[in-house]
Amino acid sequence: MDTQQVSAPSRVPSSGVVHINIRLTDGYSIISNRLSQHRDMSLLAIGLGTHIQSLPAGRRIGVKALAAVFPESEARIAAALRELEHHGFLRRTRERVQGGRVATRTESYNHPEAATRRAGAAPVTPAIPVTPAIPAATSAPAPAPDPGPPVREASPAPVPVPASEPPVVRDPDPAPRLVPSPAAPKPPPPPLPFPRRPSAPLFDEAARLLAGLQVSAPLFVLSEVDVERLTPGVAAWLERGVRPDAVRVALTDDPPVPLRHPAKLVRHRLIALLPPPVPAPVPVVPLQNCDDCDRAFRSPVPEPCGECRDVRAYADDGPCLLGA
């Protein structure tokens, strides 16, 4: 019995996998890293390809046979087999055998590229030239030489055709992107917001806010013309109930570096970040006290409550007589 030998690395890495390898004397297969470390196949396909290359010749590897052994479904096994075929590790062809039946021939490749090169570089036997006989120089006609058995050109050896990869189903081309030409006119910029109910106090507060941006954000230095142009946009924000501090943060927070055009950035944010208008307040109906029962109820005008109004209505009608 052979003695098992353990080969451990002389220097253990600080991280990652550490291999503890035991020398194998039986029950092992040689698998190429082209399969075990393939980057374009799924782990299921790599594992299935490793299993197939470890099987003896003649073993069935149909979908149902593999699904009876492994827990994966037939659909997942079929998809893994298609991956192996696509990358050249597996080739399945259908051949007609005795009795007129059609059988599937499966070939497993541990090095698809080398197998393809070997199939394409098969030597071709050259044709053997036929040398005609030269008659002797004499005055009398010489008898025709015996040609002997005819020599035929040797037909070239058949060149095996490399395995063709199955067609790759690709997604249809996306719709072409309609890119305007550089000479096409650019659409006008969106307009600056404007308050619905403009007023002088509202515009004055907006102008003071813009002029004071450089106090809290030194990069936002605006000219007098910039303040005048941007004042309606800030006034629209203030009209919608946004507090001045919140407006400053929204306009100056996280600016690009370097900031070359602060006025353009403020204008863009006034348009893109405009909050929705404040919804109209719901009118509140005031509380009233009923003069008859002193009960509190809501009504726009002072009046008796609903029950007392009904009592009064029935009382005004006089006595109610029920006849047979």
JOVENTA-V257277 format. One record per backbone hydrogen bond with DSSP energy under -1.0 kcal/mol. NH is the residue of the N-H (numbers start at 1). CO is the residue of the C=O. If there is no record, write none. Layout:
BEGIN
NH_CO / NH_CO
END
This chain:
BEGIN
7_21 / 21_7 / 23_5 / 35_32 / 36_32 / 37_33 / 38_35 / 46_42 / 47_43 / 48_44 / 49_45 / 50_46 / 51_47 / 52_48 / 53_49 / 55_52 / 59_56 / 66_62 / 67_63 / 68_64 / 69_66 / 70_66 / 77_73 / 78_74 / 79_75 / 80_76 / 81_77 / 82_78 / 83_79 / 84_80 / 85_81 / 86_82 / 87_83 / 88_85 / 89_84 / 90_84 / 91_107 / 93_105 / 95_103 / 97_101 / 100_97 / 103_95 / 105_93 / 107_91 / 109_89 / 115_111 / 116_112 / 117_113 / 118_114 / 119_115 / 120_116 / 121_117 / 179_177 / 184_181 / 203_199 / 204_200 / 205_201 / 206_202 / 207_203 / 208_204 / 209_205 / 210_206 / 211_207 / 212_208 / 213_210 / 215_212 / 217_213 / 220_217 / 221_219 / 227_223 / 228_224 / 229_225 / 230_226 / 231_227 / 234_230 / 235_231 / 236_232 / 237_233 / 238_234 / 239_235 / 240_236 / 241_238 / 242_237 / 247_243 / 248_244 / 249_245 / 250_246 / 251_247 / 252_248 / 253_249 / 265_261 / 266_262 / 267_263 / 268_264 / 269_265 / 270_266 / 271_267 / 272_268 / 273_269 / 288_297 / 290_295 / 294_290 / 297_288 / 299_286 / 309_305 / 310_306 / 311_307 / 312_308 / 313_309 / 314_310 / 315_311 / 316_312 / 318_315
END
